């Protein structure tokens, strides 16, 4: 029988992968070292609609500086930071943070998503309310681009407005945190926001990791000042012909009162539901609750236990007579994510070619033009897939094994796929740096190239000498 590494074995593997209904074509290259090669998959446009569209968008150069993320393996989205995407998915899809206390959606809902970030709430609405019309408002260009990509990916009826909302039209200073975009805003303050982030992280029970936690927070809160256009919600309703708004969602990092100030007397009665995050600074929570009650809403509020050390509260306002109900159930559709497809392809390979070494890496592509299945420049960097063997890397391997188990010490194993998060990063940094010094590992490395192989190469390089071989 042909080995996986030769062309015959790879051809067999590609043929088996192509048996999956979500795969319209496949090519396998590499694998001569016995570790498994690289499988490039052409998604079927009907059975794998989202994967097919994502490959086409990336091939067209639309992804830019964004990356494809698949939180929990349930949904594929374009995002800026993996940890933030996971956080937003958990908050919006898993925990239903915006659909509590009777807040529900009718079919064909009209929704305004203020502070849309990458559009996770926009997708939640689109996948929960058939025929929903969404106006997504996001002042950060990179994030607004992500909203547009994600809406296109799932066929959502979403109009993206790249602006901030306030009490009057104009322009405003804005602070963008590229490494922690959910805290960006018109009234951002790096010191105060860093304290809020630290308070959130400390609820994870890892407060004793002081130095590393401080460094991680500082890295996440590196700021970029900008100027952004500002409009009002009344102006948005007029521009887009919104005769009513079924749900207004507001998450604008301390600018929530200004958004409400931009609603005129004629628009207020046409809003049925409001869900918003309020930063309780200088009595703001009480003031917002009073304002909403004065406008005829029944109002309640709560605070996520993980935010107990922060001023953040969620407010839920419902107009009497508006329909209530349980949290709407999202129906993603669109076929499998790449993570789920990989799992199914590994099972398929094990059944059909039990003695073959399955591919180690899977990617989706818009076409298989070259006979070897590789597009020019597509070969993975050696540093990502090969791990230097040294005493320094042995330290990383031991710590990695303690966090994720010995089976996770593989070049392609991804920190976040294994369940890593910000606090796990703190533990990883503390343990590695305790033996190798503060320069051995930085937060930026963990969050930008999160495979064991890439981190091992960085740890080796930080020692001032090159790799001594390959593990």
NUPAVO-232078 format. One line per field, with one value per residue: residue number from 0; chain; x, y, z of N, C-alpha, C in turn. Coordinates in steps of 0.1 Angstrom, whole numbers. Layout:
! residues N
num	NUM ...
chaine	A ...
n.xx	X ...
n.yy	Y ...
n.zz	Z ...
ca.xx	X ...
ca.yy	Y ...
ca.zz	Z ...
c.xx	X ...
c.yy	Y ...
c.zz	Z ...
! end
This chain:
! residues 471
num	0 1 2 3 4 5 6 7 8 9 10 11 12 13 14 15 16 17 18 19 20 21 22 23 24 25 26 27 28 29 30 31 32 33 34 35 36 37 38 39 40 41 42 43 44 45 46 47 48 49 50 51 52 53 54 55 56 57 58 59 60 61 62 63 64 65 66 67 68 69 70 71 72 73 74 75 76 77 78 79 80 81 82 83 84 85 86 87 88 89 90 91 92 93 94 95 96 97 98 99 100 101 102 103 104 105 106 107 108 109 110 111 112 113 114 115 116 117 118 119 120 121 122 123 124 125 126 127 128 129 130 131 132 133 134 135 136 137 138 139 140 141 142 143 144 145 146 147 148 149 150 151 152 153 154 155 156 157 158 159 160 161 162 163 164 165 166 167 168 169 170 171 172 173 174 175 176 177 178 179 180 181 182 183 184 185 186 187 188 189 190 191 192 193 194 195 196 197 198 199 200 201 202 203 204 205 206 207 208 209 210 211 212 213 214 215 216 217 218 219 220 221 222 223 224 225 226 227 228 229 230 231 232 233 234 235 236 237 238 239 240 241 242 243 244 245 246 247 248 249 250 251 252 253 254 255 256 257 258 259 260 261 262 263 264 265 266 267 268 269 270 271 272 273 274 275 276 277 278 279 280 281 282 283 284 285 286 287 288 289 290 291 292 293 294 295 296 297 298 299 300 301 302 303 304 305 306 307 308 309 310 311 312 313 314 315 316 317 318 319 320 321 322 323 324 325 326 327 328 329 330 331 332 333 334 335 336 337 338 339 340 341 342 343 344 345 346 347 348 349 350 351 352 353 354 355 356 357 358 359 360 361 362 363 364 365 366 367 368 369 370 371 372 373 374 375 376 377 378 379 380 381 382 383 384 385 386 387 388 389 390 391 392 393 394 395 396 397 398 399 400 401 402 403 404 405 406 407 408 409 410 411 412 413 414 415 416 417 418 419 420 421 422 423 424 425 426 427 428 429 430 431 432 433 434 435 436 437 438 439 440 441 442 443 444 445 446 447 448 449 450 451 452 453 454 455 456 457 458 459 460 461 462 463 464 465 466 467 468 469 470
chaine	A A A A A A A A A A A A A A A A A A A A A A A A A A A A A A A A A A A A A A A A A A A A A A A A A A A A A A A A A A A A A A A A A A A A A A A A A A A A A A A A A A A A A A A A A A A A A A A A A A A A A A A A A A A A A A A A A A A A A A A A A A A A A A A A A A A A A A A A A A A A A A A A A A A A A A A A A A A A A A A A A A A A A A A A A A A A A A A A A A A A A A A A A A A A A A A A A A A A A A A A A A A A A A A A A A A A A A A A A A A A A A A A A A A A A A A A A A A A A A A A A A A A A A A A A A A A A A A A A A A A A A A A A A A A A A A A A A A A A A A A A A A A A A A A A A A A A A A A A A A A A A A A A A A A A A A A A A A A A A A A A A A A A A A A A A A A A A A A A A A A A A A A A A A A A A A A A A A A A A A A A A A A A A A A A A A A A A A A A A A A A A A A A A A A A A A A A A A A A A A A A A A A A A A A A A A A A A A A A A A A A A A A A A A A A A A A A A A A A A A A A A A A A A A A A A A A A A A A A A A A A A A A A A A A A A A
n.xx	8 5 24 14 29 38 29 9 -4 -13 -31 -50 -59 -70 -91 -107 -114 -128 -152 -169 -199 -197 -175 -162 -140 -106 -71 -41 -10 25 36 55 71 58 41 17 1 -8 -41 -60 -91 -119 -148 -182 -206 -233 -237 -218 -221 -213 -185 -177 -183 -166 -141 -141 -144 -120 -102 -107 -95 -108 -106 -85 -69 -82 -92 -102 -124 -137 -156 -162 -165 -189 -198 -187 -167 -155 -130 -112 -96 -89 -95 -114 -135 -143 -152 -173 -190 -197 -210 -231 -243 -242 -248 -269 -270 -283 -309 -329 -352 -377 -372 -375 -378 -398 -407 -391 -380 -371 -340 -316 -283 -261 -229 -216 -193 -177 -200 -213 -237 -254 -254 -265 -291 -299 -299 -318 -343 -362 -360 -352 -344 -315 -297 -265 -243 -211 -182 -154 -133 -121 -136 -161 -158 -156 -182 -196 -185 -192 -220 -225 -214 -234 -256 -272 -296 -283 -274 -245 -232 -206 -199 -202 -227 -245 -255 -257 -251 -218 -183 -159 -133 -118 -109 -92 -87 -67 -60 -80 -107 -133 -135 -130 -137 -155 -151 -130 -105 -73 -60 -82 -98 -80 -81 -107 -106 -87 -101 -122 -107 -96 -118 -116 -101 -73 -57 -32 -12 4 25 26 -1 -4 12 -1 -25 -16 -6 -30 -44 -31 -33 -49 -54 -81 -102 -137 -168 -199 -233 -269 -294 -320 -314 -304 -327 -343 -328 -327 -354 -369 -397 -405 -388 -380 -361 -336 -302 -275 -242 -217 -195 -194 -206 -233 -254 -253 -261 -288 -296 -297 -322 -352 -384 -403 -394 -390 -415 -417 -400 -397 -382 -353 -320 -291 -257 -246 -224 -219 -211 -207 -234 -248 -262 -286 -297 -302 -320 -342 -347 -356 -378 -393 -399 -418 -412 -410 -386 -356 -326 -293 -262 -235 -220 -192 -185 -184 -164 -163 -178 -199 -232 -261 -290 -325 -352 -386 -414 -447 -471 -456 -444 -434 -411 -393 -357 -348 -341 -311 -305 -280 -273 -260 -241 -212 -187 -152 -138 -156 -159 -133 -132 -151 -139 -116 -127 -139 -116 -103 -121 -122 -95 -78 -50 -37 -19 -36 -42 -25 -30 -57 -72 -95 -102 -107 -103 -87 -62 -35 -17 -5 -20 -14 -15 5 29 15 25 30 48 80 87 63 53 73 92 117 143 153 167 154 129 120 112 90 74 69 54 33 22 14 -7 -25 -23 -3 -7 -12 11 22 33 14 -7 -31 -32 -57 -76 -73 -85 -74 -73 -73 -65 -53 -32 -18 -10 7 27 37 48 67 83 93 113 128 132 120 118 113 87 60 29 18 29 15 -11 -11 2 -6 1 17 41 49 52 72 93 97 103 127 142 143 163 186 200 199 177 182 176 149 120
n.yy	-12 23 48 75 98 97 105 88 79 104 111 91 98 123 116 102 122 138 124 133 151 178 186 196 192 181 184 169 175 171 155 135 131 114 126 136 154 185 193 207 221 223 238 226 245 243 224 233 261 285 280 279 305 320 312 323 350 355 349 369 390 403 398 411 426 410 378 344 330 305 302 279 260 263 284 304 332 364 380 403 398 367 360 379 374 348 355 373 355 337 354 364 344 319 326 343 371 394 388 385 385 386 398 395 386 394 378 390 412 446 459 478 479 491 500 477 462 433 424 403 403 412 390 371 381 380 352 344 356 353 371 394 429 448 475 482 498 510 525 520 514 490 471 476 467 440 434 438 418 395 397 393 368 352 359 380 406 433 466 485 510 532 548 568 570 597 626 647 655 654 653 634 627 596 565 537 504 481 455 449 454 456 474 499 534 566 579 567 557 549 541 539 520 499 491 482 460 445 440 424 402 393 382 356 342 343 362 363 363 387 404 394 396 423 431 417 431 457 452 445 469 488 518 536 567 583 600 602 601 614 607 609 588 594 606 584 568 583 585 559 552 541 532 521 505 474 464 479 478 487 491 508 516 536 557 556 572 594 583 579 605 613 606 617 632 622 598 582 568 549 529 496 479 479 471 474 481 497 519 523 551 580 580 571 548 549 572 566 545 559 577 559 548 570 574 555 528 495 485 466 455 440 425 409 383 380 405 418 434 456 486 478 472 455 466 462 471 473 480 483 460 453 423 395 369 337 335 339 313 306 297 285 272 268 249 229 242 248 236 216 202 192 173 154 146 134 112 100 94 76 54 47 46 31 26 48 79 107 139 167 193 214 234 258 266 287 276 249 252 245 216 203 212 234 269 296 306 295 276 265 284 272 275 275 249 232 223 237 218 220 230 252 251 227 235 251 231 214 231 237 211 207 224 217 190 161 152 174 186 195 207 220 224 246 273 285 269 247 255 277 309 344 343 318 324 341 323 306 325 332 308 300 322 323 304 310 337 372 380 358 351 369 387 395 376 353 359 366 346 316 289 260 254 278 294 280 284 311 313 299 316 339 333 340 325 303 277 243 220 198 188
n.zz	0 -7 9 30 25 -2 -36 -45 -22 -12 -32 -28 -3 -9 -26 -8 11 -7 -8 12 16 20 7 -23 -38 -33 -23 -14 1 9 40 40 61 78 95 86 60 42 37 13 8 -13 -7 -9 -26 -19 2 20 25 40 44 17 9 26 17 -9 -3 10 -10 -28 -16 5 32 45 73 91 106 102 125 147 171 196 176 163 147 120 117 106 124 147 169 184 211 218 200 209 234 228 214 234 252 237 222 237 264 261 267 259 256 277 305 293 268 234 199 172 141 112 124 132 139 156 160 180 185 172 170 158 147 160 175 156 138 155 157 130 126 142 138 112 82 94 96 99 113 116 137 138 148 143 117 109 123 114 88 93 103 79 63 77 77 50 47 59 46 57 62 65 71 73 92 94 120 150 176 190 210 192 158 143 149 166 191 195 210 201 209 196 205 223 215 222 243 233 226 227 251 263 286 292 316 335 320 319 346 347 330 343 367 357 348 373 385 377 395 395 406 420 401 397 383 357 350 351 329 308 308 302 276 263 264 248 231 203 191 174 150 147 128 140 145 151 167 159 135 121 120 104 80 71 70 92 105 129 157 166 184 202 206 227 232 241 256 279 265 265 276 259 235 240 243 218 208 196 207 190 181 203 212 192 196 208 225 245 250 269 278 307 321 354 365 384 392 369 362 377 367 340 342 354 333 312 324 326 300 295 296 310 333 340 356 357 369 355 373 368 363 386 399 383 368 352 340 328 312 308 289 283 264 275 263 241 225 245 254 254 250 217 194 178 144 128 103 69 66 78 101 96 116 126 102 98 120 111 87 96 109 87 72 89 88 61 52 71 77 69 74 86 71 86 86 76 52 37 3 -26 -50 -69 -85 -92 -99 -78 -58 -43 -38 -51 -27 -6 11 44 68 79 106 119 118 126 154 173 190 222 254 263 249 259 285 279 267 289 306 289 286 312 314 293 288 279 253 238 232 204 173 157 175 189 211 218 206 223 245 259 275 285 312 313 296 313 333 318 309 334 344 324 323 348 348 326 323 319 293 278 268 255 260 235 216 223 217 190 173 179 180 193 180 169 192 205 187 191 218 217 201 217 234 223 205 176 164 173 161 150 165
ca.xx	0 13 25 7 38 40 18 -2 -11 -20 -42 -60 -65 -78 -103 -116 -119 -138 -165 -177 -208 -194 -162 -164 -127 -95 -58 -32 5 34 33 65 78 50 32 5 3 -17 -53 -67 -105 -128 -161 -193 -214 -246 -236 -209 -222 -205 -171 -175 -183 -155 -129 -142 -141 -106 -95 -109 -87 -117 -103 -76 -62 -90 -89 -114 -125 -148 -158 -169 -168 -203 -201 -175 -169 -143 -128 -100 -89 -95 -101 -126 -145 -148 -159 -186 -199 -202 -219 -243 -250 -243 -254 -281 -269 -292 -322 -333 -363 -388 -368 -376 -378 -408 -402 -389 -377 -362 -331 -305 -272 -252 -216 -217 -180 -175 -213 -218 -251 -261 -256 -275 -305 -302 -301 -329 -355 -363 -364 -349 -336 -306 -288 -254 -236 -198 -173 -141 -134 -117 -147 -173 -155 -159 -196 -201 -181 -200 -234 -224 -212 -246 -268 -280 -301 -277 -267 -234 -230 -194 -200 -206 -240 -244 -266 -258 -242 -205 -172 -154 -122 -121 -98 -93 -77 -67 -59 -91 -115 -146 -135 -128 -149 -153 -148 -121 -93 -65 -58 -95 -102 -72 -86 -119 -102 -81 -112 -129 -98 -94 -129 -112 -94 -58 -52 -19 -2 5 34 22 -14 -2 18 -11 -35 -10 -6 -44 -49 -24 -44 -46 -64 -87 -114 -148 -181 -210 -247 -279 -303 -330 -309 -303 -341 -348 -320 -330 -368 -373 -410 -404 -376 -383 -351 -324 -291 -265 -230 -208 -184 -195 -213 -247 -263 -252 -269 -302 -298 -299 -335 -361 -397 -411 -389 -391 -427 -416 -390 -404 -373 -339 -310 -279 -247 -244 -213 -224 -201 -213 -248 -254 -272 -299 -302 -307 -332 -352 -350 -363 -391 -401 -404 -429 -407 -408 -371 -349 -312 -285 -248 -229 -211 -178 -182 -187 -154 -164 -190 -207 -245 -270 -303 -335 -363 -396 -426 -459 -478 -446 -444 -423 -409 -379 -346 -349 -331 -304 -304 -269 -273 -248 -231 -203 -175 -140 -134 -164 -156 -120 -135 -158 -130 -107 -134 -140 -103 -101 -129 -119 -81 -73 -36 -31 -17 -45 -36 -23 -36 -68 -76 -105 -98 -117 -101 -75 -57 -23 -18 -1 -30 -10 -14 18 31 6 32 31 62 86 87 50 50 85 95 132 145 164 163 144 117 116 105 77 67 65 43 21 16 7 -20 -34 -21 9 -11 -13 25 23 36 2 -17 -34 -35 -71 -84 -72 -93 -67 -79 -64 -59 -44 -20 -11 -3 17 38 44 56 78 93 99 125 136 133 108 118 111 74 52 14 16 31 4 -24 -10 5 -9 4 29 53 53 56 84 103 99 110 141 149 145 175 198 206 190 172 192 170 135 114
ca.yy	0 35 56 88 108 97 110 78 80 116 110 83 106 134 110 99 135 143 117 140 159 192 188 195 187 182 180 167 176 169 143 125 128 105 134 140 166 196 191 219 216 231 236 225 257 241 217 241 275 295 278 283 320 325 310 332 364 356 349 382 400 410 396 422 422 401 364 335 325 296 300 266 252 264 295 309 347 372 387 410 391 354 359 387 366 338 362 378 344 332 363 367 331 309 331 351 383 405 382 381 393 387 404 385 392 389 375 402 423 458 460 487 473 503 494 464 455 425 420 390 404 413 376 365 385 374 338 341 363 352 383 406 440 453 486 479 510 507 536 516 509 475 463 478 458 427 433 437 405 385 397 387 354 345 364 388 419 442 478 488 525 534 561 567 577 607 635 656 651 661 645 632 619 582 557 524 494 470 442 447 464 458 485 511 543 581 583 557 562 536 537 534 508 488 487 475 448 437 436 413 390 389 373 342 336 342 375 363 365 402 411 389 401 437 431 413 442 468 448 445 483 497 526 543 577 585 609 594 609 611 610 606 577 600 608 571 563 591 582 545 550 532 536 516 497 464 462 488 473 497 488 519 519 549 568 552 584 603 577 581 619 615 601 628 629 615 584 573 558 539 519 487 472 484 464 482 481 510 520 531 561 592 578 570 537 554 582 559 538 569 582 549 547 582 572 545 514 487 483 459 455 430 426 396 381 381 419 424 443 466 493 475 466 454 472 457 480 467 488 475 457 446 409 390 354 332 339 333 302 309 285 289 267 271 238 228 250 240 227 204 194 184 162 145 141 125 100 94 88 64 43 43 43 30 26 61 90 117 153 174 207 216 248 258 274 290 268 241 255 238 201 199 217 246 282 302 312 289 266 270 286 261 278 272 235 224 228 235 210 226 230 262 246 217 242 255 219 209 240 234 198 208 232 211 175 158 150 187 191 192 220 227 226 260 277 288 256 238 261 288 323 354 338 307 331 346 312 302 334 332 296 300 333 320 297 315 352 379 382 345 350 381 385 397 364 343 363 368 334 309 275 256 255 292 299 273 291 324 310 296 328 348 329 346 316 297 264 232 209 197 178
ca.zz	0 -8 22 30 20 -16 -44 -46 -9 -11 -41 -22 8 -15 -31 3 16 -16 -6 21 9 21 0 -38 -43 -23 -27 -2 -2 21 48 38 74 85 104 79 51 42 29 8 6 -20 -1 -18 -24 -13 15 29 20 47 41 3 8 33 8 -20 2 12 -23 -34 -8 14 46 50 85 99 106 104 139 149 185 200 165 160 138 114 115 105 136 148 180 187 225 218 193 218 245 222 211 246 258 229 217 247 276 258 275 254 255 291 311 283 256 224 186 162 127 104 134 128 150 155 168 183 190 167 170 145 142 166 178 143 133 164 153 116 126 151 134 98 75 102 90 109 110 125 138 144 143 139 103 108 129 105 77 98 103 65 58 84 72 36 49 63 39 66 57 75 66 82 92 101 127 164 178 202 212 181 147 143 149 180 193 197 214 196 215 187 212 232 208 229 253 226 228 227 265 268 294 292 330 340 313 323 359 345 324 354 376 350 349 386 390 373 406 393 410 425 391 396 373 344 348 347 316 299 307 294 262 257 264 239 225 191 190 161 149 140 126 150 141 162 164 152 121 115 117 93 68 67 69 102 111 143 160 176 195 202 215 229 239 235 265 286 257 264 278 247 225 244 241 203 204 198 212 180 179 215 212 181 201 217 234 246 259 268 288 313 331 365 369 388 392 356 361 382 358 328 346 355 319 305 330 322 286 294 296 322 332 351 353 364 366 354 384 364 362 400 402 373 369 340 343 317 314 299 289 275 264 277 250 232 228 252 252 257 241 204 192 165 135 120 89 61 66 89 102 93 128 126 90 101 128 103 77 103 111 74 68 98 83 47 50 85 79 64 83 81 71 99 85 67 48 26 -8 -36 -63 -68 -98 -94 -99 -65 -48 -36 -45 -48 -14 4 19 57 73 87 120 124 118 131 167 176 202 231 268 265 244 269 295 273 265 302 311 280 290 325 311 283 287 271 239 232 228 190 167 152 186 190 224 220 203 235 257 265 275 290 325 310 291 325 339 309 310 347 346 315 326 361 346 314 323 315 278 271 262 257 256 220 209 226 211 175 167 191 180 201 172 167 205 208 179 197 231 214 196 228 242 217 195 167 166 173 154 149 174
c.xx	9 13 18 16 40 28 6 -11 -19 -32 -53 -67 -74 -91 -112 -122 -130 -152 -174 -186 -205 -181 -164 -151 -117 -82 -49 -18 13 31 44 73 70 41 19 7 -7 -28 -59 -81 -113 -142 -172 -202 -228 -245 -227 -209 -213 -190 -168 -174 -171 -142 -130 -139 -126 -98 -96 -102 -96 -114 -94 -69 -70 -86 -102 -114 -138 -150 -167 -171 -182 -206 -187 -176 -155 -141 -114 -91 -96 -102 -114 -138 -151 -156 -173 -195 -205 -212 -232 -250 -252 -251 -266 -281 -279 -306 -326 -345 -373 -384 -367 -377 -390 -401 -401 -386 -368 -353 -320 -294 -261 -240 -216 -205 -179 -189 -218 -233 -260 -264 -266 -289 -309 -305 -312 -343 -356 -368 -360 -341 -328 -298 -277 -245 -222 -188 -159 -141 -131 -129 -159 -171 -159 -174 -201 -197 -190 -215 -235 -222 -224 -258 -277 -284 -296 -270 -257 -231 -217 -194 -203 -220 -238 -256 -268 -248 -229 -194 -166 -141 -126 -109 -100 -82 -77 -67 -71 -102 -129 -147 -131 -140 -145 -148 -138 -109 -85 -63 -71 -99 -93 -76 -98 -115 -96 -91 -119 -120 -96 -106 -126 -104 -79 -52 -37 -8 0 12 29 8 -13 3 7 -21 -29 -9 -20 -49 -40 -34 -39 -57 -69 -98 -125 -160 -191 -223 -256 -288 -315 -326 -308 -317 -346 -341 -324 -345 -373 -386 -411 -391 -380 -374 -339 -314 -280 -254 -219 -198 -184 -202 -228 -257 -264 -261 -284 -305 -301 -312 -345 -375 -405 -407 -391 -403 -426 -405 -397 -395 -360 -332 -297 -270 -246 -233 -217 -213 -209 -229 -255 -264 -286 -305 -308 -320 -344 -357 -359 -377 -400 -406 -413 -424 -407 -393 -366 -334 -305 -271 -243 -219 -196 -175 -184 -176 -153 -176 -201 -220 -252 -284 -312 -347 -373 -409 -438 -467 -469 -445 -432 -422 -395 -369 -348 -338 -324 -303 -293 -270 -260 -238 -221 -192 -163 -136 -143 -161 -143 -123 -141 -148 -120 -114 -136 -127 -100 -109 -124 -104 -74 -58 -29 -29 -26 -37 -35 -30 -46 -71 -86 -100 -109 -115 -88 -69 -44 -24 -14 -10 -26 -10 -1 18 22 13 34 46 67 85 73 47 62 89 110 133 156 159 153 130 111 108 91 68 61 53 31 14 9 -7 -30 -33 -10 5 -12 1 28 25 24 -9 -19 -38 -50 -80 -84 -79 -86 -75 -69 -57 -50 -31 -11 -3 9 29 45 53 68 88 99 112 134 138 121 107 115 98 66 38 11 18 20 -8 -23 -6 5 -6 16 41 58 58 70 96 107 107 125 149 152 158 188 206 196 185 183 188 155 130 104
c.yy	12 42 69 99 108 102 101 79 92 117 102 91 117 128 107 112 140 135 124 150 174 196 186 190 189 178 179 168 174 156 132 122 119 113 138 153 177 193 204 214 227 229 235 238 255 235 224 255 285 293 282 298 326 324 320 346 366 357 362 394 408 408 406 417 414 387 356 329 316 292 287 257 253 274 300 324 353 381 394 402 378 354 368 380 356 344 367 366 338 341 364 354 321 314 340 364 393 400 376 389 396 394 393 393 386 386 388 414 434 461 470 483 484 498 479 455 446 420 407 391 405 399 369 368 379 359 334 346 363 366 396 416 447 465 484 492 507 517 532 509 494 467 464 469 444 424 430 423 394 385 391 372 346 350 372 401 429 454 483 503 527 548 557 574 586 615 645 652 660 651 644 625 606 574 543 515 482 456 440 457 466 469 499 521 558 586 573 564 549 532 531 521 496 483 478 461 439 432 424 400 385 380 358 336 335 355 375 364 379 407 407 395 416 439 428 425 453 465 449 460 493 505 533 554 579 596 601 604 604 615 607 594 582 602 595 566 571 587 568 542 540 537 532 508 487 462 472 482 483 491 497 524 534 560 565 563 593 597 580 596 622 609 613 623 620 601 576 564 547 528 509 481 478 475 471 480 495 509 529 540 574 591 576 559 542 564 576 552 547 574 572 547 559 582 561 531 508 482 474 459 444 432 411 394 382 396 426 435 454 474 490 467 465 458 467 465 475 476 479 473 451 432 405 375 350 337 332 324 305 296 288 284 270 261 239 239 242 231 214 195 186 172 151 138 131 111 92 87 75 52 38 39 42 30 39 71 102 130 159 188 207 230 247 268 276 282 260 241 247 224 196 204 229 258 288 309 306 280 272 273 275 263 275 257 226 231 226 227 216 226 241 258 235 223 245 242 213 217 237 221 199 215 224 196 172 156 163 193 187 206 227 229 241 263 279 276 247 244 272 301 332 349 327 313 336 335 307 312 333 319 296 310 331 312 303 330 359 381 369 345 363 379 386 384 354 346 365 355 323 294 272 257 269 298 293 280 304 323 307 308 338 345 334 337 309 283 253 220 209 186 170
c.zz	0 6 19 23 5 -23 -45 -33 -7 -20 -35 -11 2 -20 -19 9 6 -15 4 13 9 13 -15 -45 -32 -29 -14 -6 11 28 47 51 83 95 98 72 53 32 26 3 -2 -15 -12 -16 -18 1 25 25 26 44 26 2 15 24 -3 -15 4 -1 -30 -26 2 29 53 63 95 98 107 118 139 163 188 188 159 149 133 111 112 117 137 158 184 201 225 211 201 229 240 219 224 252 251 225 228 259 274 266 271 253 268 295 301 270 245 210 178 149 120 113 127 140 147 165 169 190 186 168 157 140 148 169 165 137 142 160 140 117 135 147 118 92 83 93 101 104 121 125 145 139 139 126 102 113 120 93 81 98 89 60 65 80 58 37 51 56 47 59 67 67 77 81 101 108 142 165 191 202 201 171 147 141 163 180 198 200 210 203 205 193 221 227 214 239 246 227 228 241 271 276 297 307 336 333 316 337 357 339 335 364 370 351 363 391 386 384 404 396 415 414 387 384 359 340 344 333 305 297 299 279 255 256 257 230 212 190 175 162 142 138 136 144 153 157 156 137 114 111 105 80 63 67 79 109 126 145 171 187 192 211 215 237 234 245 270 278 257 266 266 236 228 241 226 198 207 203 203 179 191 215 202 184 211 228 234 255 258 280 294 323 342 371 372 387 379 355 366 373 345 331 347 342 312 311 326 308 284 294 310 322 344 347 361 361 366 366 381 363 376 404 392 375 359 345 329 321 304 300 279 276 266 264 240 235 236 249 256 247 228 201 178 157 125 105 82 61 78 89 98 104 128 113 92 109 120 93 84 106 98 70 76 93 70 44 64 87 75 75 78 79 84 98 74 64 37 16 -18 -49 -61 -82 -101 -92 -85 -54 -41 -44 -42 -35 -3 14 33 61 81 102 127 126 123 144 170 189 210 245 271 260 253 280 291 272 278 307 302 283 303 323 303 282 277 256 231 228 214 183 162 163 189 205 227 216 215 247 264 265 281 303 322 304 303 331 331 310 323 349 337 319 340 359 335 314 316 300 270 263 265 254 242 213 211 218 195 168 177 190 188 193 171 181 208 200 186 210 228 209 207 236 235 208 187 172 165 166 153 158 165
! end
